[in-house]
């Protein structure tokens, strides 16, 4: 992870003046999706980069120690070794960026990764994920428990009511308290952008979160009706850029929810390169929240290496 974001004082003046040009943002998103592409060896290289930025995630009601163990093994071995050898990438230490689970499963993930002999961090969702409709005291305790169990990253989720009612001081104070409860763990702030009402609110919430000390801003929980979309991504990464220009502090970005295909991953990588540059194309400043994305990336790598598409039994861990 990059250096921690110390945050700043809440600047309500700059927040109140924000207006996002929605038609222009949507037009730019369409241009990125229709005109940008990478092919052949370049595509394979970009897909491997995407793998290293994935927070491999399971957030299901039926999660058990055994499927957490399986997830952690896949995080350490995301692409079949013979495929990596064919590309001369077998000795590059390619793993996913993190494993993301519920607080109750953090200890299982830490144990599994330790047994596997790797240093992949465990990320835990918290603060009443996904709706955030629980008391503040409970949210703070949930963070502390996850950190005590070994989580090195905490994905907190904001109270969308505070955004929709314009309570920016309340949002800032709540996130600041979450930041303090995280201690040494890095904090990713989930905005739940599909429930914020407008792109202007997305930008304002992004800035308030970063002012309050968020190390990453994240689009969605994956549980909303609308999750990570390119227009929302454009607004959020430009907020990241504006915050960096104003403060010199680098904050990461994590799109999550609905990112299922290798093509989706490439689109997000292209957005990051165009808007923030190569420095934000590394896992310390860019993550992809996904549970099924890795399977499609491995299929595309298999096709790149063999020239044919994989049968189900060719990639049994996908």
C-alpha positions in Angstrom: 0.0 0.0 0.0 1.0 3.6 -0.6 1.7 6.1 2.3 -1.2 6.8 4.5 -3.4 9.8 3.7 -3.3 12.1 6.7 -6.4 13.9 5.6 -7.1 17.7 5.8 -9.6 20.0 7.4 -13.1 19.9 5.9 -13.3 22.6 3.3 -17.0 23.3 2.9 -16.5 26.3 0.7 -14.9 24.2 -2.1 -17.5 21.4 -1.6 -20.4 23.8 -2.0 -19.2 25.2 -5.3 -18.9 21.8 -7.1 -21.1 21.1 -10.1 -20.4 18.1 -12.4 -21.2 18.3 -16.1 -23.0 15.0 -16.5 -23.4 15.0 -20.3 -19.7 15.6 -20.8 -18.8 12.9 -18.3 -21.1 10.4 -20.1 -19.7 11.4 -23.5 -16.1 10.8 -22.3 -17.1 7.4 -20.9 -18.5 6.4 -24.2 -15.3 7.4 -26.0 -13.2 5.3 -23.6 -15.3 2.3 -24.1 -15.5 2.6 -27.9 -12.1 3.8 -29.0 -9.5 2.3 -26.6 -8.2 -1.2 -26.9 -5.0 -3.3 -26.5 -4.3 -6.5 -28.4 -2.2 -9.8 -28.3 0.9 -9.6 -26.1 0.0 -6.2 -24.8 -3.4 -7.4 -23.8 -2.0 -10.4 -21.9 0.4 -8.1 -20.1 -2.4 -5.7 -19.1 -4.5 -8.6 -17.9 -1.7 -9.9 -15.7 -1.4 -6.4 -14.3 -5.1 -6.5 -13.6 -4.7 -9.7 -11.7 -2.2 -8.1 -9.3 -4.7 -5.3 -8.6 -7.7 -7.6 -7.7 -9.1 -7.8 -4.2 -10.3 -11.4 -4.5 -13.6 -11.3 -2.7 -16.2 -13.5 -1.1 -19.1 -11.8 0.7 -21.7 -14.6 0.9 -24.0 -15.7 3.7 -22.7 -19.3 3.3 -19.0 -18.5 3.6 -17.2 -21.2 5.6 -13.5 -21.7 6.6 -13.1 -24.2 3.8 -14.2 -21.9 1.0 -12.1 -19.1 2.5 -9.1 -21.5 2.4 -9.8 -22.2 -1.2 -10.1 -18.4 -2.0 -6.8 -17.8 -0.3 -5.1 -20.5 -2.3 -6.5 -19.0 -5.5 -5.2 -15.6 -4.4 -1.7 -17.0 -4.1 -2.0 -18.9 -7.4 -4.3 -16.8 -9.5 -3.1 -18.1 -12.9 -2.1 -21.7 -13.7 1.7 -22.0 -13.4 2.2 -23.7 -16.8 0.4 -20.7 -18.5 2.7 -18.3 -16.6 5.7 -20.3 -17.7 4.7 -20.2 -21.3 4.8 -16.4 -21.0 8.0 -16.4 -18.9 6.1 -14.9 -16.0 6.3 -17.8 -13.6 9.0 -16.2 -11.4 7.4 -12.8 -11.1 5.5 -13.4 -7.9 2.1 -12.7 -9.5 -0.7 -12.9 -6.8 -3.9 -11.0 -6.3 -3.6 -7.7 -4.3 -5.7 -8.9 -1.3 -8.4 -11.2 -0.1 -11.6 -9.5 1.0 -14.0 -11.1 3.4 -16.6 -10.4 6.1 -15.2 -9.6 9.6 -16.2 -13.0 10.9 -14.0 -14.7 8.3 -10.9 -12.5 8.8 -9.2 -15.0 11.2 -9.9 -17.8 8.8 -8.3 -15.9 5.9 -5.3 -14.8 8.0 -4.7 -18.4 9.0 -5.0 -19.8 5.5 -2.6 -17.2 4.0 -0.1 -17.8 6.8 -0.3 -21.6 6.1 0.3 -20.9 2.4 3.4 -18.9 3.3 2.5 -15.6 1.6 2.1 -12.1 2.7 -1.1 -11.2 0.8 -3.1 -8.8 3.1 -6.6 -9.6 4.3 -9.2 -6.8 3.7 -12.4 -6.8 5.7 -15.6 -5.0 5.0 -17.1 -3.3 8.0 -19.4 -0.5 9.4 -22.6 -2.3 8.8 -21.8 -3.4 5.2 -23.6 -3.1 2.9 -26.3 -0.7 4.0 -24.5 1.1 6.8 -27.8 1.3 8.7 -26.3 0.4 12.1 -25.4 2.5 15.1 -22.0 4.3 15.0 -20.8 2.5 18.1 -21.4 -0.8 16.5 -19.7 0.3 13.3 -16.6 1.3 15.2 -16.5 -1.9 17.2 -16.7 -3.9 14.0 -13.7 -2.2 12.6 -11.7 -2.8 15.8 -12.6 -6.5 15.9 -11.5 -7.0 12.2 -8.2 -5.2 12.9 -7.6 -7.3 16.0 -8.2 -10.5 14.0 -5.5 -9.5 11.5 -7.2 -7.4 8.8 -4.6 -5.0 7.3 -7.2 -3.2 5.2 -10.7 -2.1 6.1 -13.4 -1.4 3.5 -15.8 0.9 5.4 -19.1 2.0 3.9 -20.6 5.4 4.4 -24.1 6.4 5.5 -25.6 7.5 2.2 -28.3 9.4 4.1 -25.7 12.0 5.1 -24.9 12.6 1.4 -28.5 12.7 0.2 -29.3 15.3 2.9 -26.2 17.3 2.5 -24.8 16.7 6.0 -21.1 17.0 4.9 -19.9 17.8 8.4 -21.5 14.7 9.8 -20.1 12.6 6.9 -16.6 14.0 7.5 -16.8 13.3 11.3 -18.1 9.8 10.9 -15.4 8.8 8.4 -12.7 10.5 10.5 -13.8 8.3 13.4 -13.6 5.2 11.2 -10.1 6.3 10.2 -9.0 6.4 13.9 -10.6 3.0 14.6 -8.6 1.5 11.7 -5.3 2.2 13.5 -2.5 1.1 11.2 -4.9 -0.7 8.8 -5.4 1.1 5.5 -9.0 2.4 5.0 -11.0 2.1 1.8 -14.2 4.2 1.8 -17.1 2.7 -0.1 -19.4 5.4 -1.3 -22.3 3.3 -2.6 -22.4 5.5 -5.7 -25.5 3.9 -7.2 -27.5 5.3 -4.2 -26.0 8.9 -4.1 -28.5 10.5 -6.5 -26.1 12.4 -8.8 -22.6 12.7 -10.1 -22.2 15.9 -8.2 -22.9 14.1 -5.0 -20.4 11.4 -6.0 -17.7 14.0 -6.4 -18.5 15.8 -3.1 -18.6 12.5 -1.2 -15.3 11.5 -2.7 -13.7 14.8 -1.6 -15.1 14.6 1.9 -13.9 11.1 2.3 -10.4 12.0 1.3 -10.4 15.1 3.5 -11.4 12.8 6.4 -8.4 10.5 5.7 -9.6 7.8 3.3 -6.6 5.9 1.8 -8.8 4.7 -1.0 -12.2 5.6 -2.3 -14.3 2.8 -3.6 -17.4 2.9 -5.8 -19.8 0.3 -4.4 -20.5 -2.6 -2.1 -21.5 -4.8 -5.0 -24.9 -5.2 -3.4 -26.6 -2.1 -4.9 -28.8 -2.1 -8.0 -26.2 0.0 -9.8 -22.5 -0.5 -8.9 -19.3 0.5 -10.7 -20.0 2.5 -13.8 -17.5 4.3 -16.0 -19.1 7.8 -15.6 -18.9 7.4 -11.8 -15.3 6.2 -12.2 -14.3 9.3 -14.2 -15.8 11.6 -11.5 -14.1 9.8 -8.7 -10.6 9.6 -10.3 -10.8 13.3 -11.1 -11.6 13.9 -7.5 -8.5 11.9 -6.6 -6.4 14.0 -9.0 -7.8 17.3 -7.7 -7.1 16.2 -4.1 -3.5 15.3 -5.0 -3.0 18.6 -6.7 -4.3 20.5 -3.7 -2.6 18.5 -0.9 0.2 16.4 -2.4 -1.5 13.3 -0.9 -2.1 10.3 -3.1 -5.3 8.4 -2.6 -6.1 5.1 -4.3 -9.2 4.2 -6.3 -11.2 0.9 -6.2 -14.1 0.2 -8.6 -16.2 -2.8 -7.4 -19.4 -4.5 -8.3 -20.4 -5.8 -11.7 -16.8 -6.1 -13.0 -16.9 -9.6 -14.4 -15.0 -9.8 -17.7 -11.4 -9.3 -18.8 -12.7 -6.5 -21.1 -14.2 -4.7 -18.1 -10.8 -4.9 -16.3 -9.0 -3.5 -19.4 -11.4 -0.6 -19.6 -10.8 0.4 -15.9 -7.0 0.1 -16.4 -7.2 2.4 -19.5 -9.2 4.9 -17.5 -6.6 4.9 -14.8 -3.7 5.4 -17.2 -5.5 8.2 -19.1 -6.7 10.1 -16.0 -4.0 9.5 -13.4 -1.0 8.0 -15.2 1.2 4.9 -14.7 1.8 5.5 -11.0 -1.9 4.7 -10.3 -1.7 1.5 -12.2 -0.2 -0.4 -9.3 -2.0 -2.2 -6.4 -0.9 0.3 -3.9 -3.1 2.9 -5.6 -5.5 0.8 -7.7 -7.7 -2.1 -6.8 -10.5 -4.0 -8.6 -13.1 -5.5 -6.3 -14.3 -8.7 -7.8 -15.4 -12.3 -7.1 -15.8 -13.7 -10.7 -13.4 -11.5 -12.7 -10.3 -13.6 -12.2 -12.0 -16.6 -13.8 -12.5 -14.8 -17.1 -9.0 -13.3 -17.1 -7.5 -16.8 -16.6 -9.6 -18.0 -19.6 -8.3 -15.2 -21.7 -4.7 -16.0 -20.7 -5.3 -19.6 -21.5 -6.5 -18.6 -25.0 -3.5 -16.4 -25.5 -1.1 -19.2 -24.7 -2.8 -22.1 -26.4 -4.9 -20.6 -29.1 -8.0 -22.3 -27.9 -10.7 -21.7 -25.3 -10.6 -23.5 -22.0 -13.0 -26.3 -21.1 -14.4 -26.2 -17.6 -12.0 -28.9 -16.4 -9.0 -27.0 -17.8 -9.3 -24.3 -15.1 -10.9 -26.2 -12.2 -10.0 -23.4 -9.6 -11.4 -20.6 -11.7 
